[in-house]
Amino acid sequence: MRRTFTDDQFDEWEAYVTGGQPGGSLAARVMFVCVSTPTRTPRFVKHPSDDPAEAEHELVHLDEVGLMDLFESSEPIP
C-alpha cells in the first residue's frame, strides 16, 4: 500500500513500507519518496514494532496529521 500526500512546500510525496523479517537490521521502515521533485532526498523512519505488517497497517490507518507527524520525524537516507 502506498499513500501520497503534500508537504508544506507543496511537494508531493509517496509513503510506503519496506522491510525484511521482524527484528532484522532493516525491518519495517516507512519510506518517503518525493514524486514531484525527484531531486529531493528520500527519507525514512524505522517503525518501532520492527514488523512490516504492523507498519503497513498503521500507515494505511493514519490520518493526515499522523502521516505528517511521521514524515516530520523521518530522516534523510544517507
N, C-alpha and C positions, 0 to 999 in steps of 0.2 A: 504494500500500500504506500502510495506517495501522496503527499499533501503539498499544495502550493500556497504561498502567502506573499504579501508585500511588506517590505520593511519600511522604516521611517524615512528612508532615502528614495522610496518609490521603486526599488529594485524588486523583481520577482524571484523568489527562492523556492526550491523544491526540497522537501524534507522526506527522508526515508531511513529505514533501519537496516544496518548491516550487522553481521556477527557470526561467530562460529559457535562452539559449544559453550554453554553457561560455565562461567568460572575461568575461561581461557583468557589469554592475554589480549585478544582483540574482540572479545564477546560484547555484544549488544551496544552498539554505538548508533546514535542518531546523527545522520549526516545532513548537511545543508549545502546545496549547490545553487549558485546564482545562475538562473537561466536567462535573465535579461541582460546581464553584463558578465559574460563568461570569464573576463579577466579578474574578477573578484575572487579572492582566495576561498576555496571551500572550507567549511567549518565542521566541527563535530562536538558532541558531548557524549560521554560514557554514561550509559543507563545504570543506575545504582543496583539493579537486580542482577546484572550480567546476563539476563535471559532474553534472547532476541524475541521470543513470542510475547513475553510480557511488555517489552519495549514497544513492539508493534501495536499491541492492544492499547497501550497508553497513548501512543501517537495518534491513533485513529479517534480516540475519545477526548483528546484535549480540546478545550475551547480555544478561541483565537488569542485570548490573553495568556493562557497557559502555553500555547505554542510560541508566542513572542517571548515569554519569560525563558523558555527552554533555549530559544535561539540566542537570546542575550547572554545566557550562561555558557554558550559554546565558545570554543577556542579555534583558532586557525589550524589547519593541518600543516604540520611542519614540513 
